[in-house]
């Protein structure tokens, strides 16, 4: 039977993770390795200046007092009985679209798995307080089954975003998403300023074939992302035009 590792950035008790694990258990053996507490927006950070502790909760569930990337590294190298056939990260409450992938712990867990040569995808639902995860969990199960049956290209991961009531699936490119009003300045009791970073109003700019546009139209967005961030077009230009730099 295929072995699938489930992780997230919201913590091992998160309802989205539990729904995802239950759905994938219908087609594979599942081991959960997830952060002990909420690690949202942790991006691809590693815990390197203190020891990382793991708790075994039984039934194939482990919590890690570290980041989503820590979870993937420890899960694949120490906690699972063998190398997993697939790593699935989610289900995140709230979308991870466009530039969100640079900050998302959910997506970064899948990035780490792909870096290690393991098939992986991240899945989010486009609702910050979903009452029901059954629809994105069912979609994740279908994607997992397809990957387990046919594999994935090396160095590639999928970023999946599911509207609350999807009307179909679109295969998309990464769009652009910025946030207006994402910094709030406040004063402490002594009048000294401090700041909250986060929230704000998303402003999407990606075109009709982008992940942001697909979700806005009510479609599940599946975006293939690659580990190699090299701009090969620019590399060719540099060789041709900057050859005399030294």
ChimeraX attribute file (.defattr): number of C-alpha atoms within 10 A of each C-alpha:
attribute: neighborCount
match mode: 1-to-1
recipient: residues
	/A:1	7
	/A:2	13
	/A:3	20
	/A:4	26
	/A:5	29
	/A:6	30
	/A:7	33
	/A:8	34
	/A:9	32
	/A:10	26
	/A:11	24
	/A:12	23
	/A:13	14
	/A:14	19
	/A:15	19
	/A:16	28
	/A:17	27
	/A:18	18
	/A:19	19
	/A:20	25
	/A:21	27
	/A:22	16
	/A:23	21
	/A:24	23
	/A:25	14
	/A:26	11
	/A:27	17
	/A:28	20
	/A:29	15
	/A:30	24
	/A:31	23
	/A:32	27
	/A:33	30
	/A:34	36
	/A:35	26
	/A:36	22
	/A:37	17
	/A:38	20
	/A:39	20
	/A:40	17
	/A:41	20
	/A:42	20
	/A:43	22
	/A:44	20
	/A:45	16
	/A:46	14
	/A:47	13
	/A:48	9
	/A:49	6
	/A:50	7
	/A:51	9
	/A:52	14
	/A:53	10
	/A:54	18
	/A:55	12
	/A:56	12
	/A:57	10
	/A:58	7
	/A:59	9
	/A:60	14
	/A:61	17
	/A:62	22
	/A:63	21
	/A:64	22
	/A:65	20
	/A:66	25
	/A:67	30
	/A:68	37
	/A:69	29
	/A:70	22
	/A:71	31
	/A:72	27
	/A:73	17
	/A:74	16
	/A:75	25
	/A:76	19
	/A:77	13
	/A:78	11
	/A:79	20
	/A:80	19
	/A:81	11
	/A:82	11
	/A:83	15
	/A:84	21
	/A:85	18
	/A:86	26
	/A:87	29
	/A:88	31
	/A:89	33
	/A:90	34
	/A:91	32
	/A:92	30
	/A:93	20
	/A:94	17
	/A:95	22
	/A:96	27
	/A:97	26
	/A:98	20
	/A:99	15
	/A:100	19
	/A:101	20
	/A:102	15
	/A:103	16
	/A:104	23
	/A:105	30
	/A:106	32
	/A:107	34
	/A:108	27
	/A:109	34
	/A:110	32
	/A:111	32
	/A:112	22
	/A:113	26
	/A:114	25
	/A:115	18
	/A:116	14
	/A:117	15
	/A:118	23
	/A:119	27
	/A:120	30
	/A:121	31
	/A:122	30
	/A:123	31
	/A:124	29
	/A:125	27
	/A:126	23
	/A:127	16
	/A:128	11
	/A:129	9
	/A:130	14
	/A:131	10
	/A:132	14
	/A:133	21
	/A:134	14
	/A:135	16
	/A:136	29
	/A:137	26
	/A:138	16
	/A:139	18
	/A:140	26
	/A:141	22
	/A:142	15
	/A:143	18
	/A:144	24
	/A:145	18
	/A:146	12
	/A:147	16
	/A:148	18
	/A:149	10
	/A:150	9
	/A:151	15
	/A:152	17
	/A:153	12
	/A:154	14
	/A:155	18
	/A:156	22
	/A:157	28
	/A:158	24
	/A:159	27
	/A:160	29
	/A:161	28
	/A:162	30
	/A:163	23
	/A:164	19
	/A:165	13
	/A:166	15
	/A:167	13
	/A:168	13
	/A:169	17
	/A:170	18
	/A:171	16
	/A:172	21
	/A:173	22
	/A:174	22
	/A:175	20
	/A:176	18
	/A:177	18
	/A:178	15
	/A:179	15
	/A:180	11
	/A:181	12
	/A:182	13
	/A:183	13
	/A:184	12
	/A:185	9
	/A:186	12
	/A:187	10
	/A:188	8
	/A:189	7
	/A:190	6
	/A:191	8
	/A:192	8
	/A:193	10
	/A:194	10
	/A:195	10
	/A:196	10
	/A:197	10
	/A:198	13
	/A:199	12
	/A:200	13
	/A:201	12
	/A:202	13
	/A:203	12
	/A:204	19
	/A:205	14
	/A:206	16
	/A:207	14
	/A:208	13
	/A:209	15
	/A:210	23
	/A:211	29
	/A:212	27
	/A:213	21
	/A:214	24
	/A:215	24
	/A:216	13
	/A:217	13
	/A:218	18
	/A:219	22
	/A:220	28
	/A:221	31
	/A:222	26
	/A:223	23
	/A:224	16
	/A:225	19
	/A:226	16
	/A:227	13
	/A:228	10
	/A:229	7
	/A:230	9
	/A:231	8
	/A:232	10
	/A:233	8
	/A:234	10
	/A:235	10
	/A:236	11
	/A:237	11
	/A:238	12
	/A:239	11
	/A:240	10
	/A:241	9
	/A:242	10
	/A:243	9
	/A:244	7
	/A:245	7
	/A:246	4
